[in-house]
Amino acid sequence: MHVFKRWLIRICTATLGLSCGQAHAFLPEAPIAFARVGNTADLTASLQRQPALLTDVDIYNHSLMDIAIEQGQTEIVELLLSKGADPNRRTWKGQTPLHVAAYFSKPQIIKILVNHGARLDIAMPLVEEKTESLDGFYPIHLACISEYGHDVLRLLTELGADLNQKRLGYGQSPLEIAIRYGPVEAIQRLIALVSQSRQHALEVNMNRIRQAAIESSDPKRMQIIEMWLAAKSDQRPN
């Protein structure tokens, strides 16, 4: 599990992040820099001169919106939306701005995107041959595997995300995804979120959840899940 987890995070960084250190071939360097550092004045001027910058991408097919989200540049995100940026525009990998914000744990940006029409029910597309990648992930699933903190899990559910949303094509729930691919803190936060809420309840396939914990080969994960499943069993009416 740990080998795959490292691979998965590396894929997230390569496909959602922009830290590979290579030169950008499509978007000019100047507007990329403006988006990174939150320079709204110069980026506004650039967009006025070159409106196409709004939809242009870098060599990783990331737009100015994607760059601004990763860097947490809220004002840039608002600027781009005000200029007509599509809050549901996909990259060639299939993620929307909301996927990026969920993975990088940007709660304020998530709120802004949703207020501008970003959808919580868009999944990343399936590839022809199923692999252990990010295909079929909804934004809530990316929040479950993120290494950037998990404060956005509660926010996503408050905005309408489904805690039982199945991964497209795989049938994995957010909890199962957290057990298999996410940090332990994501598992604990999901369980706590359900325990503290009267509005949300997890639909639990005990066999799948237990199998995911066993396959993780992580004693801590197995202990957390076994204790939780035992508590759920005790709560069932006789």
Salt bridges, closest charged atoms under 4 A:
ASP58 OD2 - HIS24 ND1 3.40
ASP121 OD1 - ARG119 NE 2.89
ASP135 OD1 - ARG167 NH2 3.63
GLU147 OE2 - LYS5 NZ 3.62
ASP151 OD1 - ARG189 NH1 3.27
GLU176 OE2 - ARG180 NE 3.12
GLU176 OE1 - ARG208 NE 3.01
GLU203 OE1 - LYS166 NZ 3.86
GLU215 OE1 - ARG180 NH1 2.59
ASP218 OD2 - ARG221 NE 2.98
GLU226 OE2 - ARG210 NE 2.85
